[in-house]
Amino acid sequence: MLKIYGNRQSGNCNKVEYTAILVGVSYDYQVLDFQKDLKTQWYLNINPVGKMPAIDDDGFILFESGAICKYICDKKSSSLYPKELKQRALVDQWIDFSINHVGVSISKVAFNRIFAPMFGMPVDENSLKEGLQWLERYLPIVDTQLGKSIFLAGNELSLADITLLSVLEYSDKAKVELSSYKSLTAWRNKLLLMDFYKKVHSA
Ligand SMILES: N[C@@H](CCC(=O)N[C@@H](CS)C(=O)NCC(=O)O)C(=O)O
């Protein structure tokens, strides 16, 4: 059976679990402790980077959440990651944009507003400001797109939506104001009510 190594405090780990639920694959979830497990030899043998998530699919080991999600979708021939060339390219475009632009910006804000204070580390005001400025540039792009189609890469739910949703996982705690982005907020509220999301967040 597919084994997922992760922790439900992590957006990247949740993205993998959302995908597993949506494609209908059975899995065994091994909860990892951020402090105790990641740099142990047994886990470094699974993911030499010492980060989560990772999977073990009957001996096939994989790390990097994006690669894992695509593997799970393709294994189940799921339309969540479409096969058709151009539709897949659009899904990949929004996955990459969500991670490399929205995600990187939110990480700067989340680090300085949540994790630095939590771990007694200095807050980098410049990095925080930069993250917020970048979000002002990038969030309107997804908001506009979600005003044109029901989901991010068209009118079907795809891995692009799951990726953006997981990138936004810390937005509330990091006090990133999304309410002015009407289409994005309506899209997110719809996903938050779906069974896959509720299942992970009630586990
Ligand atoms: N690019 C990696 C990022 C993995 C990552 O940064 N994981 C975080 C949790 S979201 C982690 O394990 N952090 C603990 C650490 O760096 O010690 C992926 O998408 O899987």
The ligand as an ORCA input file, in Angstrom:
! r2SCAN-3c Opt
* xyz 0 1
  N      10.060     21.301     -2.540
  C       9.746     20.417     -1.453
  C       9.667     21.237     -0.183
  C       9.624     20.347      1.035
  C       9.614     21.163      2.304
  O      10.163     22.285      2.377
  N       9.012     20.588      3.339
  C       8.914     21.245      4.602
  C       7.495     21.125      5.136
  S       6.365     21.976      4.084
  C       9.851     20.580      5.580
  O      10.025     19.381      5.559
  N      10.450     21.390      6.474
  C      11.260     20.910      7.524
  C      12.701     21.246      7.392
  O      13.093     21.896      6.402
  O      13.457     20.872      8.297
  C       8.417     19.693     -1.744
  O       7.580     20.277     -2.444
  O       8.244     18.553     -1.298
*
